[in-house]
Amino acid sequence: MKDYHINVFYSEKDGGYIADIPDLKHCSAFGETPEEALQEVLKAKGAWLEAARANGKPIPAPIRINLRTMSHHN
């Protein structure tokens, strides 16, 4: 079963980690750690899919499967 690609990266501006799912427009989340950002974006994905189904919106098929964590270096 394919799943959605998730980006996890450090944001200087936000002072923490951002996780997003490019295939699901505007699906992103914040966390103090990469793991927290990942857990939060998985919750956001569930809410995104539920809202799309409830509103009869199309749900895009996952285009790629990957998890990449980029570390922040001072």
PyMOL Python script that loads the backbone (N, CA, C, O; Angstrom):
from pymol import cmd

cmd.read_pdbstr("""\
ATOM      1  N   MET A   1       0.844  -1.182   0.000  1.00  0.00           N
ATOM      2  CA  MET A   1       0.000   0.000   0.000  1.00  0.00           C
ATOM      3  C   MET A   1       0.889   1.245   0.000  1.00  0.00           C
ATOM      4  O   MET A   1       1.776   1.384   0.842  1.00  0.00           O
ATOM      5  N   LYS A   2       0.647   2.126  -0.932  1.00  0.00           N
ATOM      6  CA  LYS A   2       1.406   3.374  -0.996  1.00  0.00           C
ATOM      7  C   LYS A   2       0.855   4.375   0.005  1.00  0.00           C
ATOM      8  O   LYS A   2      -0.323   4.353   0.360  1.00  0.00           O
ATOM      9  N   ASP A   3       1.741   5.248   0.447  1.00  0.00           N
ATOM     10  CA  ASP A   3       1.312   6.324   1.328  1.00  0.00           C
ATOM     11  C   ASP A   3       1.913   7.620   0.806  1.00  0.00           C
ATOM     12  O   ASP A   3       2.716   7.610  -0.127  1.00  0.00           O
ATOM     13  N   TYR A   4       1.528   8.712   1.399  1.00  0.00           N
ATOM     14  CA  TYR A   4       1.970  10.021   0.938  1.00  0.00           C
ATOM     15  C   TYR A   4       3.389  10.350   1.397  1.00  0.00           C
ATOM     16  O   TYR A   4       3.802   9.990   2.499  1.00  0.00           O
ATOM     17  N   HIS A   5       4.113  11.032   0.536  1.00  0.00           N
ATOM     18  CA  HIS A   5       5.447  11.535   0.856  1.00  0.00           C
ATOM     19  C   HIS A   5       5.311  12.608   1.929  1.00  0.00           C
ATOM     20  O   HIS A   5       4.424  13.458   1.854  1.00  0.00           O
ATOM     21  N   ILE A   6       6.185  12.568   2.920  1.00  0.00           N
ATOM     22  CA  ILE A   6       6.179  13.557   3.999  1.00  0.00           C
ATOM     23  C   ILE A   6       7.545  14.219   4.066  1.00  0.00           C
ATOM     24  O   ILE A   6       8.570  13.542   4.135  1.00  0.00           O
ATOM     25  N   ASN A   7       7.552  15.540   4.045  1.00  0.00           N
ATOM     26  CA  ASN A   7       8.777  16.315   4.268  1.00  0.00           C
ATOM     27  C   ASN A   7       8.806  16.732   5.729  1.00  0.00           C
ATOM     28  O   ASN A   7       7.783  17.135   6.282  1.00  0.00           O
ATOM     29  N   VAL A   8       9.973  16.638   6.356  1.00  0.00           N
ATOM     30  CA  VAL A   8      10.164  17.148   7.714  1.00  0.00           C
ATOM     31  C   VAL A   8      11.416  18.014   7.675  1.00  0.00           C
ATOM     32  O   VAL A   8      12.483  17.554   7.270  1.00  0.00           O
ATOM     33  N   PHE A   9      11.281  19.270   8.096  1.00  0.00           N
ATOM     34  CA  PHE A   9      12.431  20.171   8.029  1.00  0.00           C
ATOM     35  C   PHE A   9      12.375  21.192   9.159  1.00  0.00           C
ATOM     36  O   PHE A   9      11.310  21.478   9.706  1.00  0.00           O
ATOM     37  N   TYR A  10      13.534  21.731   9.495  1.00  0.00           N
ATOM     38  CA  TYR A  10      13.629  22.744  10.540  1.00  0.00           C
ATOM     39  C   TYR A  10      13.336  24.112   9.941  1.00  0.00           C
ATOM     40  O   TYR A  10      13.806  24.429   8.849  1.00  0.00           O
ATOM     41  N   SER A  11      12.562  24.919  10.652  1.00  0.00           N
ATOM     42  CA  SER A  11      12.226  26.269  10.220  1.00  0.00           C
ATOM     43  C   SER A  11      12.780  27.269  11.229  1.00  0.00           C
ATOM     44  O   SER A  11      12.314  27.343  12.366  1.00  0.00           O
ATOM     45  N   GLU A  12      13.777  28.032  10.801  1.00  0.00           N
ATOM     46  CA  GLU A  12      14.316  29.099  11.657  1.00  0.00           C
ATOM     47  C   GLU A  12      13.212  30.079  12.040  1.00  0.00           C
ATOM     48  O   GLU A  12      13.103  30.490  13.195  1.00  0.00           O
ATOM     49  N   LYS A  13      12.401  30.442  11.061  1.00  0.00           N
ATOM     50  CA  LYS A  13      11.330  31.422  11.266  1.00  0.00           C
ATOM     51  C   LYS A  13      10.365  30.985  12.368  1.00  0.00           C
ATOM     52  O   LYS A  13       9.948  31.789  13.202  1.00  0.00           O
ATOM     53  N   ASP A  14      10.017  29.693  12.357  1.00  0.00           N
ATOM     54  CA  ASP A  14       9.052  29.179  13.325  1.00  0.00           C
ATOM     55  C   ASP A  14       9.708  28.644  14.595  1.00  0.00           C
ATOM     56  O   ASP A  14       9.028  28.392  15.590  1.00  0.00           O
ATOM     57  N   GLY A  15      11.024  28.470  14.561  1.00  0.00           N
ATOM     58  CA  GLY A  15      11.729  27.968  15.734  1.00  0.00           C
ATOM     59  C   GLY A  15      11.405  26.531  16.079  1.00  0.00           C
ATOM     60  O   GLY A  15      11.401  26.155  17.251  1.00  0.00           O
ATOM     61  N   GLY A  16      11.133  25.728  15.069  1.00  0.00           N
ATOM     62  CA  GLY A  16      10.805  24.317  15.283  1.00  0.00           C
ATOM     63  C   GLY A  16      10.743  23.596  13.960  1.00  0.00           C
ATOM     64  O   GLY A  16      11.197  24.105  12.935  1.00  0.00           O
ATOM     65  N   TYR A  17      10.181  22.413  13.989  1.00  0.00           N
ATOM     66  CA  TYR A  17      10.124  21.560  12.803  1.00  0.00           C
ATOM     67  C   TYR A  17       8.752  21.635  12.145  1.00  0.00           C
ATOM     68  O   TYR A  17       7.720  21.717  12.812  1.00  0.00           O
ATOM     69  N   ILE A  18       8.775  21.605  10.836  1.00  0.00           N
ATOM     70  CA  ILE A  18       7.561  21.592  10.027  1.00  0.00           C
ATOM     71  C   ILE A  18       7.532  20.261   9.284  1.00  0.00           C
ATOM     72  O   ILE A  18       8.550  19.810   8.759  1.00  0.00           O
ATOM     73  N   ALA A  19       6.376  19.650   9.245  1.00  0.00           N
ATOM     74  CA  ALA A  19       6.156  18.464   8.421  1.00  0.00           C
ATOM     75  C   ALA A  19       5.022  18.806   7.470  1.00  0.00           C
ATOM     76  O   ALA A  19       4.018  19.395   7.872  1.00  0.00           O
ATOM     77  N   ASP A  20       5.186  18.433   6.210  1.00  0.00           N
ATOM     78  CA  ASP A  20       4.101  18.670   5.259  1.00  0.00           C
ATOM     79  C   ASP A  20       3.962  17.492   4.313  1.00  0.00           C
ATOM     80  O   ASP A  20       4.875  16.684   4.141  1.00  0.00           O
ATOM     81  N   ILE A  21       2.782  17.426   3.706  1.00  0.00           N
ATOM     82  CA  ILE A  21       2.464  16.387   2.729  1.00  0.00           C
ATOM     83  C   ILE A  21       2.140  17.111   1.432  1.00  0.00           C
ATOM     84  O   ILE A  21       1.020  17.592   1.259  1.00  0.00           O
ATOM     85  N   PRO A  22       3.107  17.199   0.511  1.00  0.00           N
ATOM     86  CA  PRO A  22       2.908  17.988  -0.711  1.00  0.00           C
ATOM     87  C   PRO A  22       1.701  17.561  -1.550  1.00  0.00           C
ATOM     88  O   PRO A  22       1.079  18.397  -2.205  1.00  0.00           O
ATOM     89  N   ASP A  23       1.368  16.273  -1.534  1.00  0.00           N
ATOM     90  CA  ASP A  23       0.247  15.799  -2.348  1.00  0.00           C
ATOM     91  C   ASP A  23      -1.113  16.234  -1.803  1.00  0.00           C
ATOM     92  O   ASP A  23      -2.111  16.198  -2.523  1.00  0.00           O
ATOM     93  N   LEU A  24      -1.156  16.646  -0.531  1.00  0.00           N
ATOM     94  CA  LEU A  24      -2.400  17.113   0.090  1.00  0.00           C
ATOM     95  C   LEU A  24      -2.250  18.604   0.359  1.00  0.00           C
ATOM     96  O   LEU A  24      -1.629  19.013   1.340  1.00  0.00           O
ATOM     97  N   LYS A  25      -2.822  19.398  -0.516  1.00  0.00           N
ATOM     98  CA  LYS A  25      -2.651  20.853  -0.471  1.00  0.00           C
ATOM     99  C   LYS A  25      -2.919  21.421   0.926  1.00  0.00           C
ATOM    100  O   LYS A  25      -3.967  21.171   1.522  1.00  0.00           O
ATOM    101  N   HIS A  26      -1.963  22.181   1.430  1.00  0.00           N
ATOM    102  CA  HIS A  26      -2.038  22.867   2.726  1.00  0.00           C
ATOM    103  C   HIS A  26      -2.039  21.926   3.931  1.00  0.00           C
ATOM    104  O   HIS A  26      -2.440  22.333   5.022  1.00  0.00           O
ATOM    105  N   CYS A  27      -1.603  20.691   3.760  1.00  0.00           N
ATOM    106  CA  CYS A  27      -1.549  19.756   4.886  1.00  0.00           C
ATOM    107  C   CYS A  27      -0.154  19.820   5.501  1.00  0.00           C
ATOM    108  O   CYS A  27       0.806  19.282   4.947  1.00  0.00           O
ATOM    109  N   SER A  28      -0.055  20.483   6.649  1.00  0.00           N
ATOM    110  CA  SER A  28       1.237  20.626   7.317  1.00  0.00           C
ATOM    111  C   SER A  28       1.024  20.733   8.820  1.00  0.00           C
ATOM    112  O   SER A  28      -0.095  20.934   9.290  1.00  0.00           O
ATOM    113  N   ALA A  29       2.121  20.594   9.569  1.00  0.00           N
ATOM    114  CA  ALA A  29       2.040  20.669  11.023  1.00  0.00           C
ATOM    115  C   ALA A  29       3.387  21.097  11.591  1.00  0.00           C
ATOM    116  O   ALA A  29       4.417  21.008  10.922  1.00  0.00           O
ATOM    117  N   PHE A  30       3.360  21.560  12.831  1.00  0.00           N
ATOM    118  CA  PHE A  30       4.543  22.042  13.540  1.00  0.00           C
ATOM    119  C   PHE A  30       4.844  21.120  14.713  1.00  0.00           C
ATOM    120  O   PHE A  30       3.941  20.525  15.301  1.00  0.00           O
ATOM    121  N   GLY A  31       6.137  21.011  15.044  1.00  0.00           N
ATOM    122  CA  GLY A  31       6.537  20.281  16.240  1.00  0.00           C
ATOM    123  C   GLY A  31       7.846  20.810  16.785  1.00  0.00           C
ATOM    124  O   GLY A  31       8.651  21.375  16.045  1.00  0.00           O
ATOM    125  N   GLU A  32       8.060  20.630  18.075  1.00  0.00           N
ATOM    126  CA  GLU A  32       9.326  21.031  18.695  1.00  0.00           C
ATOM    127  C   GLU A  32      10.467  20.116  18.252  1.00  0.00           C
ATOM    128  O   GLU A  32      11.629  20.524  18.249  1.00  0.00           O
ATOM    129  N   THR A  33      10.133  18.880  17.879  1.00  0.00           N
ATOM    130  CA  THR A  33      11.108  17.898  17.402  1.00  0.00           C
ATOM    131  C   THR A  33      10.617  17.351  16.064  1.00  0.00           C
ATOM    132  O   THR A  33       9.442  17.505  15.731  1.00  0.00           O
ATOM    133  N   PRO A  34      11.507  16.709  15.285  1.00  0.00           N
ATOM    134  CA  PRO A  34      11.045  16.099  14.030  1.00  0.00           C
ATOM    135  C   PRO A  34       9.965  15.045  14.279  1.00  0.00           C
ATOM    136  O   PRO A  34       9.008  14.934  13.512  1.00  0.00           O
ATOM    137  N   GLU A  35      10.125  14.281  15.344  1.00  0.00           N
ATOM    138  CA  GLU A  35       9.154  13.229  15.657  1.00  0.00           C
ATOM    139  C   GLU A  35       7.779  13.816  15.984  1.00  0.00           C
ATOM    140  O   GLU A  35       6.750  13.286  15.564  1.00  0.00           O
ATOM    141  N   GLU A  36       7.777  14.912  16.737  1.00  0.00           N
ATOM    142  CA  GLU A  36       6.507  15.563  17.076  1.00  0.00           C
ATOM    143  C   GLU A  36       5.841  16.133  15.827  1.00  0.00           C
ATOM    144  O   GLU A  36       4.627  16.013  15.661  1.00  0.00           O
ATOM    145  N   ALA A  37       6.628  16.751  14.949  1.00  0.00           N
ATOM    146  CA  ALA A  37       6.074  17.289  13.703  1.00  0.00           C
ATOM    147  C   ALA A  37       5.479  16.167  12.859  1.00  0.00           C
ATOM    148  O   ALA A  37       4.415  16.335  12.262  1.00  0.00           O
ATOM    149  N   LEU A  38       6.158  15.025  12.806  1.00  0.00           N
ATOM    150  CA  LEU A  38       5.658  13.881  12.041  1.00  0.00           C
ATOM    151  C   LEU A  38       4.343  13.377  12.629  1.00  0.00           C
ATOM    152  O   LEU A  38       3.387  13.144  11.889  1.00  0.00           O
ATOM    153  N   GLN A  39       4.282  13.206  13.939  1.00  0.00           N
ATOM    154  CA  GLN A  39       3.041  12.746  14.568  1.00  0.00           C
ATOM    155  C   GLN A  39       1.893  13.724  14.315  1.00  0.00           C
ATOM    156  O   GLN A  39       0.761  13.312  14.061  1.00  0.00           O
ATOM    157  N   GLU A  40       2.191  15.010  14.387  1.00  0.00           N
ATOM    158  CA  GLU A  40       1.154  16.025  14.169  1.00  0.00           C
ATOM    159  C   GLU A  40       0.668  16.044  12.720  1.00  0.00           C
ATOM    160  O   GLU A  40      -0.524  16.221  12.471  1.00  0.00           O
ATOM    161  N   VAL A  41       1.582  15.862  11.763  1.00  0.00           N
ATOM    162  CA  VAL A  41       1.145  15.876  10.361  1.00  0.00           C
ATOM    163  C   VAL A  41       0.340  14.614  10.036  1.00  0.00           C
ATOM    164  O   VAL A  41      -0.522  14.647   9.159  1.00  0.00           O
ATOM    165  N   LEU A  42       0.606  13.515  10.722  1.00  0.00           N
ATOM    166  CA  LEU A  42      -0.214  12.320  10.511  1.00  0.00           C
ATOM    167  C   LEU A  42      -1.642  12.565  11.005  1.00  0.00           C
ATOM    168  O   LEU A  42      -2.599  12.093  10.390  1.00  0.00           O
ATOM    169  N   LYS A  43      -1.788  13.293  12.103  1.00  0.00           N
ATOM    170  CA  LYS A  43      -3.128  13.687  12.571  1.00  0.00           C
ATOM    171  C   LYS A  43      -3.787  14.624  11.555  1.00  0.00           C
ATOM    172  O   LYS A  43      -4.970  14.486  11.244  1.00  0.00           O
ATOM    173  N   ALA A  44      -3.003  15.578  11.045  1.00  0.00           N
ATOM    174  CA  ALA A  44      -3.528  16.524  10.052  1.00  0.00           C
ATOM    175  C   ALA A  44      -3.964  15.792   8.789  1.00  0.00           C
ATOM    176  O   ALA A  44      -4.979  16.141   8.185  1.00  0.00           O
ATOM    177  N   LYS A  45      -3.196  14.772   8.388  1.00  0.00           N
ATOM    178  CA  LYS A  45      -3.561  13.981   7.208  1.00  0.00           C
ATOM    179  C   LYS A  45      -4.922  13.322   7.416  1.00  0.00           C
ATOM    180  O   LYS A  45      -5.768  13.345   6.521  1.00  0.00           O
ATOM    181  N   GLY A  46      -5.132  12.742   8.582  1.00  0.00           N
ATOM    182  CA  GLY A  46      -6.420  12.113   8.873  1.00  0.00           C
ATOM    183  C   GLY A  46      -7.565  13.108   8.789  1.00  0.00           C
ATOM    184  O   GLY A  46      -8.614  12.807   8.219  1.00  0.00           O
ATOM    185  N   ALA A  47      -7.366  14.290   9.353  1.00  0.00           N
ATOM    186  CA  ALA A  47      -8.399  15.330   9.310  1.00  0.00           C
ATOM    187  C   ALA A  47      -8.625  15.814   7.882  1.00  0.00           C
ATOM    188  O   ALA A  47      -9.764  16.047   7.477  1.00  0.00           O
ATOM    189  N   TRP A  48      -7.539  15.966   7.113  1.00  0.00           N
ATOM    190  CA  TRP A  48      -7.627  16.417   5.723  1.00  0.00           C
ATOM    191  C   TRP A  48      -8.459  15.426   4.917  1.00  0.00           C
ATOM    192  O   TRP A  48      -9.370  15.821   4.190  1.00  0.00           O
ATOM    193  N   LEU A  49      -8.143  14.130   5.049  1.00  0.00           N
ATOM    194  CA  LEU A  49      -8.861  13.102   4.287  1.00  0.00           C
ATOM    195  C   LEU A  49     -10.327  13.019   4.713  1.00  0.00           C
ATOM    196  O   LEU A  49     -11.211  12.866   3.871  1.00  0.00           O
ATOM    197  N   GLU A  50     -10.582  13.117   6.004  1.00  0.00           N
ATOM    198  CA  GLU A  50     -11.956  13.083   6.509  1.00  0.00           C
ATOM    199  C   GLU A  50     -12.766  14.261   5.966  1.00  0.00           C
ATOM    200  O   GLU A  50     -13.910  14.085   5.547  1.00  0.00           O
ATOM    201  N   ALA A  51     -12.184  15.455   5.972  1.00  0.00           N
ATOM    202  CA  ALA A  51     -12.880  16.643   5.458  1.00  0.00           C
ATOM    203  C   ALA A  51     -13.134  16.525   3.960  1.00  0.00           C
ATOM    204  O   ALA A  51     -14.199  16.909   3.477  1.00  0.00           O
ATOM    205  N   ALA A  52     -12.164  15.999   3.230  1.00  0.00           N
ATOM    206  CA  ALA A  52     -12.348  15.834   1.784  1.00  0.00           C
ATOM    207  C   ALA A  52     -13.501  14.875   1.502  1.00  0.00           C
ATOM    208  O   ALA A  52     -14.350  15.149   0.654  1.00  0.00           O
ATOM    209  N   ARG A  53     -13.526  13.747   2.218  1.00  0.00           N
ATOM    210  CA  ARG A  53     -14.614  12.776   2.027  1.00  0.00           C
ATOM    211  C   ARG A  53     -15.968  13.397   2.395  1.00  0.00           C
ATOM    212  O   ARG A  53     -16.943  13.240   1.661  1.00  0.00           O
ATOM    213  N   ALA A  54     -16.023  14.090   3.517  1.00  0.00           N
ATOM    214  CA  ALA A  54     -17.274  14.689   3.994  1.00  0.00           C
ATOM    215  C   ALA A  54     -17.811  15.736   3.027  1.00  0.00           C
ATOM    216  O   ALA A  54     -19.022  15.937   2.931  1.00  0.00           O
ATOM    217  N   ASN A  55     -16.910  16.401   2.312  1.00  0.00           N
ATOM    218  CA  ASN A  55     -17.311  17.460   1.383  1.00  0.00           C
ATOM    219  C   ASN A  55     -17.324  17.014  -0.072  1.00  0.00           C
ATOM    220  O   ASN A  55     -17.487  17.838  -0.972  1.00  0.00           O
ATOM    221  N   GLY A  56     -17.154  15.722  -0.309  1.00  0.00           N
ATOM    222  CA  GLY A  56     -17.195  15.200  -1.671  1.00  0.00           C
ATOM    223  C   GLY A  56     -16.053  15.676  -2.550  1.00  0.00           C
ATOM    224  O   GLY A  56     -16.183  15.717  -3.773  1.00  0.00           O
ATOM    225  N   LYS A  57     -14.941  16.032  -1.938  1.00  0.00           N
ATOM    226  CA  LYS A  57     -13.776  16.512  -2.700  1.00  0.00           C
ATOM    227  C   LYS A  57     -12.926  15.325  -3.136  1.00  0.00           C
ATOM    228  O   LYS A  57     -12.882  14.305  -2.448  1.00  0.00           O
ATOM    229  N   PRO A  58     -12.253  15.453  -4.272  1.00  0.00           N
ATOM    230  CA  PRO A  58     -11.384  14.357  -4.721  1.00  0.00           C
ATOM    231  C   PRO A  58     -10.174  14.198  -3.799  1.00  0.00           C
ATOM    232  O   PRO A  58      -9.620  15.178  -3.300  1.00  0.00           O
ATOM    233  N   ILE A  59      -9.785  12.963  -3.590  1.00  0.00           N
ATOM    234  CA  ILE A  59      -8.604  12.661  -2.783  1.00  0.00           C
ATOM    235  C   ILE A  59      -7.514  12.186  -3.740  1.00  0.00           C
ATOM    236  O   ILE A  59      -7.668  11.158  -4.399  1.00  0.00           O
ATOM    237  N   PRO A  60      -6.416  12.932  -3.815  1.00  0.00           N
ATOM    238  CA  PRO A  60      -5.360  12.543  -4.749  1.00  0.00           C
ATOM    239  C   PRO A  60      -4.680  11.248  -4.321  1.00  0.00           C
ATOM    240  O   PRO A  60      -4.501  10.980  -3.133  1.00  0.00           O
ATOM    241  N   ALA A  61      -4.310  10.459  -5.311  1.00  0.00           N
ATOM    242  CA  ALA A  61      -3.542   9.247  -5.031  1.00  0.00           C
ATOM    243  C   ALA A  61      -2.126   9.652  -4.641  1.00  0.00           C
ATOM    244  O   ALA A  61      -1.602  10.645  -5.146  1.00  0.00           O
ATOM    245  N   PRO A  62      -1.506   8.892  -3.747  1.00  0.00           N
ATOM    246  CA  PRO A  62      -0.111   9.197  -3.413  1.00  0.00           C
ATOM    247  C   PRO A  62       0.770   9.072  -4.652  1.00  0.00           C
ATOM    248  O   PRO A  62       0.692   8.086  -5.386  1.00  0.00           O
ATOM    249  N   ILE A  63       1.599  10.070  -4.874  1.00  0.00           N
ATOM    250  CA  ILE A  63       2.475  10.058  -6.042  1.00  0.00           C
ATOM    251  C   ILE A  63       3.775   9.345  -5.735  1.00  0.00           C
ATOM    252  O   ILE A  63       4.330   8.658  -6.593  1.00  0.00           O
ATOM    253  N   ARG A  64       4.257   9.504  -4.526  1.00  0.00           N
ATOM    254  CA  ARG A  64       5.539   8.897  -4.168  1.00  0.00           C
ATOM    255  C   ARG A  64       5.510   8.506  -2.691  1.00  0.00           C
ATOM    256  O   ARG A  64       4.726   9.048  -1.911  1.00  0.00           O
ATOM    257  N   ILE A  65       6.351   7.582  -2.325  1.00  0.00           N
ATOM    258  CA  ILE A  65       6.454   7.185  -0.922  1.00  0.00           C
ATOM    259  C   ILE A  65       7.884   7.412  -0.471  1.00  0.00           C
ATOM    260  O   ILE A  65       8.831   6.919  -1.084  1.00  0.00           O
ATOM    261  N   ASN A  66       8.024   8.164   0.606  1.00  0.00           N
ATOM    262  CA  ASN A  66       9.358   8.508   1.090  1.00  0.00           C
ATOM    263  C   ASN A  66       9.216   9.250   2.407  1.00  0.00           C
ATOM    264  O   ASN A  66       8.209   9.916   2.647  1.00  0.00           O
ATOM    265  N   LEU A  67      10.202   9.136   3.241  1.00  0.00           N
ATOM    266  CA  LEU A  67      10.287   9.950   4.448  1.00  0.00           C
ATOM    267  C   LEU A  67      11.702  10.464   4.511  1.00  0.00           C
ATOM    268  O   LEU A  67      12.655   9.685   4.535  1.00  0.00           O
ATOM    269  N   ARG A  68      11.841  11.760   4.538  1.00  0.00           N
ATOM    270  CA  ARG A  68      13.173  12.357   4.574  1.00  0.00           C
ATOM    271  C   ARG A  68      13.200  13.360   5.708  1.00  0.00           C
ATOM    272  O   ARG A  68      12.355  14.251   5.784  1.00  0.00           O
ATOM    273  N   THR A  69      14.166  13.211   6.579  1.00  0.00           N
ATOM    274  CA  THR A  69      14.357  14.160   7.667  1.00  0.00           C
ATOM    275  C   THR A  69      15.640  14.915   7.411  1.00  0.00           C
ATOM    276  O   THR A  69      16.694  14.313   7.209  1.00  0.00           O
ATOM    277  N   MET A  70      15.555  16.223   7.419  1.00  0.00           N
ATOM    278  CA  MET A  70      16.734  17.060   7.217  1.00  0.00           C
ATOM    279  C   MET A  70      17.113  17.636   8.570  1.00  0.00           C
ATOM    280  O   MET A  70      16.262  18.177   9.277  1.00  0.00           O
ATOM    281  N   SER A  71      18.373  17.525   8.932  1.00  0.00           N
ATOM    282  CA  SER A  71      18.793  18.040  10.230  1.00  0.00           C
ATOM    283  C   SER A  71      19.204  19.493  10.122  1.00  0.00           C
ATOM    284  O   SER A  71      19.611  19.969   9.062  1.00  0.00           O
ATOM    285  N   HIS A  72      19.088  20.180  11.236  1.00  0.00           N
ATOM    286  CA  HIS A  72      19.445  21.594  11.325  1.00  0.00           C
ATOM    287  C   HIS A  72      20.820  21.695  11.958  1.00  0.00           C
ATOM    288  O   HIS A  72      21.065  21.124  13.020  1.00  0.00           O
ATOM    289  N   HIS A  73      21.708  22.417  11.312  1.00  0.00           N
ATOM    290  CA  HIS A  73      23.054  22.625  11.842  1.00  0.00           C
ATOM    291  C   HIS A  73      23.262  24.101  12.093  1.00  0.00           C
ATOM    292  O   HIS A  73      22.940  24.927  11.240  1.00  0.00           O
ATOM    293  N   ASN A  74      23.797  24.445  13.252  1.00  0.00           N
ATOM    294  CA  ASN A  74      24.098  25.849  13.572  1.00  0.00           C
ATOM    295  C   ASN A  74      25.337  26.299  12.865  1.00  0.00           C
ATOM    296  O   ASN A  74      25.748  27.450  13.011  1.00  0.00           O
TER     297      ASN A  74
END
""", "prot")
cmd.dss("prot")
cmd.show_as("cartoon", "prot")
cmd.util.cbc("prot")
cmd.orient("prot")
